[in-house]
Amino acid sequence: MNPDSSSAAGTFEQVFGAPPQGVWAAPGRVNLIGEHTDYNAGFVMPLALPHATVAAVSRRDDGVLALASDGMPGGPAELRTDTLAPGVRPDWTAYPAGVVWALREAGHTVGGACVSVTSTVPAGAGLSSSAALEVATALALNDLYALGLTREELATLCRRAENAYVGVPSGIMDQMASACCTAGHVLHLDTRDLIRRQVPFDLAAAGLRLLVIDTRVTHDLADGGYAERRAACTEAAAALGAGSLREIPHEGLADALGRLPDARLRRAARHVVTENRRVERVVELLDAGRPRDIGPVLDAGHVSLRDDFRVSCPELDLATGAARAAGALGARMTGGGFGGSALALVEAASAETVGRAVTGAFAAAGYRTPRVFEAVASAGARRLDAGVPG
Ligand code: GLA
């Protein structure tokens, strides 16, 4: 699960015939609370997973970007950096290519690179495997080309790669989480101005665990559901004369709902405004040393995503319901929804019981066996080897 620098370097050497100049890793994430708030200038609270994408990279200045991954047949894909254009690469290479495109669009000199990637972040599970790939690539190029960009700037460019090059209309949460999370903390991020704070999150010390339940129902954010929700939020904000739903205070919610013309916009606004409030509540509880008490807030978040925002699905509802019935303190879907993963906060002593109960419930319902694992707040993106860039 933990990134392995030497095997990534070994794969690179097999493909490119020389050792890489360096090896970088960027993690996937799970979001504790604050869902569908990041494109509403609101609050999010992700933590980095131990699962990461590792990129072994060397600089080259002949204008070629050569991309390889383990298990990719037929050798590396070779692209010319000066002809990269949005929307033309239908596979994983769109992410690193998009990062090079975004860096060059922003005026940075990136002549080319050899890149070989391996990843332990489950793809399509709502755990930000794409952001991990983008951020690992961006961090490597930042070092190798001595671009001097901050993590915030790198995350912003990675989001641009995802939005404008790959064509997925995501917010900034995933890239910021991968770039800026730190071990032992959950990242309290204000997506309006990227102001952030690392909130201590040592569940083990409190006798607790956070379980991730990957339903193995693949979600695809490029599908219409995500964009539709975004559009409803934009319409609701406009109908309220606000720049974003972030501007609607929780105390003003009833009044705002009364001014919205239809149920669809009312539901969208209610989710976003109450979700921002839930993030603040979770921060207060964690700061007060009361991690057990966030359970009901997580439950309320799930209800809001299921009933108001309507981005859950039967597998996510079953995962959270079975976890709660088996003693979880709280459980909710996490990430964009329509599949992907749920999380459950459990007493350490009941982690196995909860995992078994969820797996049993999936078997009884005839669903695919879910993947259940513990999320320990891990390090954000970093260079793994000690080498000095050439
Ligand atoms: C996906 C997007 C994020 C965010 C979440 C929902 O993960 O990539 O930007 O919008 O959905 O919170």
Residues whose N, C-alpha, C, O or C-beta is under 5 A from the ligand:
A	BS01	GLA	G34 E35 H36 T37 D38 S170 G171 I172 M173 D174 G335 G336
